[in-house]
Amino acid sequence: MQNFFFDFDGTLADTREVAVTATQKAYAAKHLTVPAADVVASYMGVPIEVSFAKMADQPLDQAALEDLFTEFRRQYGLADDRIKLFAGMGATLQALKDRGARLFVASSKHSTPLKRNLKQIGLDQTFEALCGSDMVAHYKPAPDGILNLIDRFDLDPRDGVMIGDAIYDIQMGHNAHVATAAAMWGASDPAAVKAEHPTYLLESPKDLLSL
């Protein structure tokens, strides 16, 4: 493989605790029923523009949703210093770069916090480019994030692999007609991820070196 497309949350970095806590605090602050931690975790990989309405137990108009998004981002920003790079990921990414691989991020995060989070974990100079949720017309599992990068950099999809911990990442890779690799070290629902039939099952970041 030559072109590596990485998800961020649960793939490059362990963000589960921060995301779950920020989500629950946002719902509480807006006097909404707080979703259970496992429910929040099940939606990781889906943009908040989609998942937050689904996790609410009552209909929310667009204004209410925008308030909820703003509060979530505020809560997330208060705690995002607790985001941690997965063990072995830094060395693996450097080894891939040293052999000439091209590295990209295709995330459900908005590109602004995504850039900030990459800098926080020391990866702001690692990736050639990124594609956030604000840069696509259709969110995961639509292929837009990967296709955006393929088009921008004239990449051959036959040499590409999407690496992610959630079913939406694997589905996006399938829809973009690239190989897929399940990041089992971050998967909150391993059985569901395996059921999507990824091309590769990876138990640790260093397994990326064998692709």
N, C-alpha and C positions, 0 to 999 in steps of 0.2 A: 504494500500500500504506500501511496505517495502523499495523498491529501487526507488529512485527519480533521474531522469536524467534531468538536467537543461540546457537549452540554456543560453547563456550569454547576448548578446546584446538585449535589449528590454524586457528581462525576469528577470534577476537578477539586471541589472543596466540600467539606462537611458543613452544610448550612441548615440542617434539619432543625436543630434546637432554636436557632435564631428565627427561622421562618415560622415555625409553629407558634412560638411565644409572641412574635410580632402580630401574627394573624389573630390570635386569641385576644390580645390586648386591644387591637383595633376594633373587633366586634364588641368587646365589652365597653369601650369608650363611646361607641355609638349606640349603646343600649340595645344591642342585638343578642340573640342567643349565641353563646360562644360554641363554635364547633369543636368536637373532640379532637385530640391530638392526632389520632390515627386517621381521621377524616381529612384533616389538613395535610398530613403527610401523603395521603393518597392522591392529592391534587398537585403535589409538587411536580413541576415540569409543565404545568398548564399556566398560561399567563393569568394574572389576577383579574384581568378584564373579563375572563371567562369563568374562572373558578369561584370568585367571591359571590356572584349571584347564585351559583349552584349550592354553595354552602349555607346560604341564608335560609332561614325557615319561614320567610315571608317575602313577598315581592318587594323589590327595591327599584325605585325609578333611577334615572341616570344621575341626577343630582346627588341622591343618597349614595350611590355607588362611587361617585367621584370623591365624596367626603370620606368614604371608607378606604379608598385607595390612598388618599393623602395621609390618613391616619396610619395606615399600615406602613407606608414608606417612612413616616416619621419614627414609628416604633422600631422599624428595621434598622434605620440609621443610628438609633441610640445603642444598638447592640451588635452591629455588624463587625465590631472589632473581635468578636468571638468566633468569626468564621475561620476555619482552619483548612489548610491544604492537606489533602490525604497523604499519608505516609508513602514515600517513594514516588510521588507524582512529579515533583520538581526534577529529580534526576532522570526520570523516564522521558519527560518532555525535552530535556536538554540532549539526551541521547538520540531522540528522534530528529531533532534539529541538526545535530552533528552529522547525521547520515544523509541529510538533505531533504528530509520530509518537510512538507508545508503544513503549518498548524493554524487552525481557525476555531472560533467559538460560535456556535449557533444556539442561542439561548432564548428562553421565554422571558427573561428579564428585559426591562427597558435598557437601552444601551448606556444611559448615563450612570445608573447604579452599577451596571455590569463593569464598566470601565473602572469605577471606584473600587469595587470589590477585587478586581484583578490586581490593581495596584496594591491593595492592602495585603494580599498574599504573595506579593513579589513576582507576579506574572505579567505586569503591564508591558514588558518588552518581549514577551515570549511568542505571542501570536501575530501572524501576519495581518489579520483583520478579524472583525467580529460582525455578527448580525444579531441585533436585539429585536424585541417584540415590536418596537416602534418603527422598524425598517421593513416590515412585511405587511402584505394585505390580508393574509390568512395565517393564523397561529398553528402551532403543532396540534395535531399530527400532519397538517398540510406540509408539503415539501418546500414551502417558500423560503425558509431560512437557509437551507442548503443550496437551493437553486439560485438564490441571491448571490451567494459566494461563488458558485460555479460560473455564473454569468459575469460577475465582476472581474474574475481572475482567469477566465478562459480555461477552466479545469476540466479534466477528463473524468466523468463520473465513474468510469470503470476502475480508476485508480483511487477511489475515495471510500472512506468508511466513516460512518456516524457512530460516535461513542456516547452512550448515555445509560442512566440508571433506571429510567422509567419507560413504561410501555409507549408513551407518546414519542420518545426519542427514537425507539426502534421503528414505530409506525412511520415517523417522518422519513427515516432513512429508506425504508421500503418504498415509500411513495416517491422519493427522489431517485430511486433506482441506483442507490449506492449500497455497498456492503454495510452491515450493522454489527456493532460489538456491544454486548451488554456489560456494563460496569457493575458487576455483582457486589463490589465492595461498598457501594452506596445504595443499592436497591432496597426500598422499603417493602416491596412485595416481590420477592425473587421468583415465586411460582408464576405470577402474572407476566413478568418480564420474559421468562423462559417460554411461556406459551405463545409469545409473539414470534418465536423461531428466529432469533438473531443469528447472523452468520457465524459469530464467534461469542463464546461465553468467557469472560475474563474474570479471574478471581482476584487479581491484584494489578496495579498500574503497570508493573514491569512486564506483564503479559502482552502489552501493546507492542513490545519490541519484536515479538514473533510474528506479527501480521505482515 
